[in-house]
Amino acid sequence: MDFQIQWEADLLDNLKYMDIKNDKEKLVNYINENFKTATGKEIAYRELINPL
């Protein structure tokens, strides 16, 4: 589990710099496929899909 948390934290940071962030549909699919923890998905959606 610790590895998954680290993986998702790194992925979340890297997604901010990837071109996929400009295509919401692809980004949603990518998040759903690569984030396994509920917390990771929640943070990814909050930071990338619905930022304040």
C-alpha positions in Angstrom: 0.0 0.0 0.0 2.8 2.4 0.8 4.2 2.0 -2.7 0.7 2.8 -4.2 0.5 6.0 -2.2 3.9 7.1 -3.3 3.1 6.2 -7.0 -0.1 8.2 -6.9 1.6 11.2 -5.3 4.3 11.2 -8.0 1.7 10.7 -10.7 -0.4 13.6 -9.4 2.5 15.9 -9.5 3.6 14.8 -13.0 0.1 15.1 -14.5 0.2 18.8 -13.9 2.9 19.1 -16.5 1.6 16.6 -19.1 -0.4 17.5 -22.1 -3.2 15.1 -21.1 -4.4 17.7 -18.5 -5.8 19.7 -21.4 -8.2 17.0 -22.5 -10.7 16.4 -19.6 -12.2 13.2 -21.0 -8.8 11.6 -21.5 -7.7 12.9 -18.1 -10.7 11.3 -16.3 -10.0 8.0 -18.0 -6.4 8.2 -17.1 -7.2 9.0 -13.4 -9.7 6.1 -13.2 -7.2 3.6 -14.7 -4.1 4.6 -12.8 -5.3 5.8 -9.3 -6.3 2.8 -7.2 -7.0 4.5 -3.8 -10.1 6.4 -3.1 -8.1 9.3 -1.6 -5.8 9.4 -4.6 -8.7 9.7 -7.0 -10.4 12.3 -4.8 -7.3 14.5 -4.8 -6.7 14.0 -8.5 -10.3 15.1 -9.4 -10.1 18.0 -7.0 -6.7 19.2 -8.3 -7.1 18.5 -12.0 -10.7 18.1 -13.0 -12.5 20.6 -10.7 -9.8 23.0 -9.4 -11.0 25.9 -7.3 
